[in-house]
Amino acid sequence: MIKPFRFGVQSFSAESGEDWADKARKAEALGFSTLHLADHLLGPGPALEATNHPVQNIAAIPAMAYAAAVTKTINIGCRVFCIDYHNPVVLIKSAMTIDMLSGGRLELGLGAGWLRGEYRAIDLGFDEPRVRIDRLADIVEGIKAFCSDGLADVHNDTIHWEGFAGVPKPVSKPPIMIGGGSPRILRLAGREADIVSLNFNNRSGIIGPDGVQSSSEELTRKKVDWVREGAGDRFDTLEIEIGAYFTFVMDDAKQMVENFAQMFGYSEEDMRKHPHALFGGVDTVCEELERRRELHGISYITVGLDAMEAFAPVVERLTGK
């Protein structure tokens, strides 16, 4: 089943409330379907520098609420909440409040956590991947119980709730996004999510070549197969999303391709096909996205805020907005 294209934009920072409102409104005006944040905690310093991750200077939950308040139609999301950074019921109640106050515009992204240095810097235990992913599965069970009719009675290895109903109830069923790059989490996403976010396999715990090399075109095919294994008969109902982290919409992108290919150890041809990268003019980028949708089923693409305006003609061409 060929899904219609959707496009998101992700930002990590804001200079002020007015700046954040301008970013949200501009994303909406340019036809993007979703404004995403991420869920990272560290300010500048050696702990963050060691991870190679950019600074996120605003907290996801209040920034999502603010963006929802200053917009009318764009969805508000987080790629993705790290479940270890939040008390589960507080996270769920906060998210459902955003959904209620925005009139049903929440996209609820969830992940098992991966940035090892961030855990260490805030003195939070960093369990092995199996434990973190199983904990995510437990919390997804809690979310579904919280949003259902009746009492949110849940008893599993992570959550022990009884005797209360979850409020507020969602206005509409907010899609659950689960993101990751390993077999275990992508099978979980196939089984439980509405949107599967294909990401690097962040086994190294930092941003670097290992993650990029875990997401070649060939390895992305394997990731989709893991999603399919988890999803079974429901696979065709899923939306497959990916972050195009290296997006350069320009007529002559040859030098940019050469630089990234050398940086990550790819041929230029393989770099152009890398599912997390887009290089070239509007026609070239549109053709490549259509090819990837046909090959991998990827119909939901998120770009960084820096690429938003250059990418807007692609959004208009492929969505008619």
Secondary structure, DSSP 8 states (H G I E B T S, - for coil): -----EEEEE----SSHHHHHHHHHHHHHTT-SEEEE------SSHHHHTTT-----S-HHHHHHHHHHT-SS-EEEETTEEGGGS-HHHHHHHHHHHHHHTTS-EEEEEE----HHHHHHTT-----HHHHHHHHHHHHHHHHHHHSSS---EESSS-EE-S---SS--SS---EEEEESSHHHHHHHHHH-SEEEE----TTSSSSHHHHHTTSHHHHHHHHHHHHHHHGGGGGG-EEEEEE-EEEE-S--HHHHHHHHHHHT--HHHHHH-TTEEEE-HHHHHHHHHHHHHHH-EEEEEEEGGGHHHHHHHHHHHH--
